[in-house]
Amino acid sequence: VWLANEGYIGFTEAMGPLFVITGAMVPLMKMGALADIGNATRSTIRLFEMLDRVPAIDSSGNQGLTPAACRGEIEVQNVVFAYPTAPDHMICKGLSLSIPAGKTMALCGGS
């Protein structure tokens, strides 16, 4: 800026290097995110593996048992459950509950 004030260079020549430095700062500040690219890639691969997994039960198929009558009551006894992606982390350990017909139930817990 001093050179421009003294008339040695014009405004464009004075501001050009400042814009170059400012433009270079953004990519340099983003360089720290490059370390996360590996984690993001591995997570993406794992996500697509889960999406491509074929479940043991075909929910749209006609195979399996069909009850003769349905009253709308739900009862489960001693449910033990873990997600396939985390088999060592049990979600339900012996859960039993009974829900009468026409009632609403919500199960909430930590993720």
MOMO-V417002 format. One record per pair of residues at least 12 apart in sequence whose C-alpha atoms are under 10 Angstrom apart, sorted by the first residue. I is the first residue (numbers start at 1). J is the second residue. D is the distance in whole Angstrom. If there is no record, write none. Layout:
BEGIN
I;J;D + I;J;D
END
This chain:
BEGIN
1;13;9 + 1;14;6 + 1;15;8 + 1;18;10 + 2;14;9 + 46;85;10 + 50;84;9 + 50;85;8 + 70;101;10 + 71;100;9 + 71;101;7 + 71;102;10 + 72;99;9 + 72;100;7 + 72;101;5 + 72;102;7 + 72;103;9 + 73;98;8 + 73;99;6 + 73;100;5 + 73;101;4 + 73;102;8 + 73;103;9 + 74;97;8 + 74;98;6 + 74;99;5 + 74;100;7 + 74;101;7 + 74;103;10 + 75;96;8 + 75;97;6 + 75;98;4 + 75;99;6 + 75;100;8 + 76;94;10 + 76;95;8 + 76;96;5 + 76;97;6 + 76;98;7 + 76;99;9 + 77;94;7 + 77;95;6 + 77;96;4 + 77;97;7 + 77;98;8 + 78;92;9 + 78;93;7 + 78;94;4 + 78;95;5 + 78;96;5 + 78;97;9 + 79;91;10 + 79;92;6 + 79;93;6 + 79;94;5 + 79;95;5 + 79;96;6 + 79;97;9 + 80;92;5 + 80;93;5 + 80;94;5 + 80;95;7 + 80;96;10 + 81;93;7 + 81;94;9 + 81;95;9 + 91;109;9 + 91;110;10 + 91;111;9
END
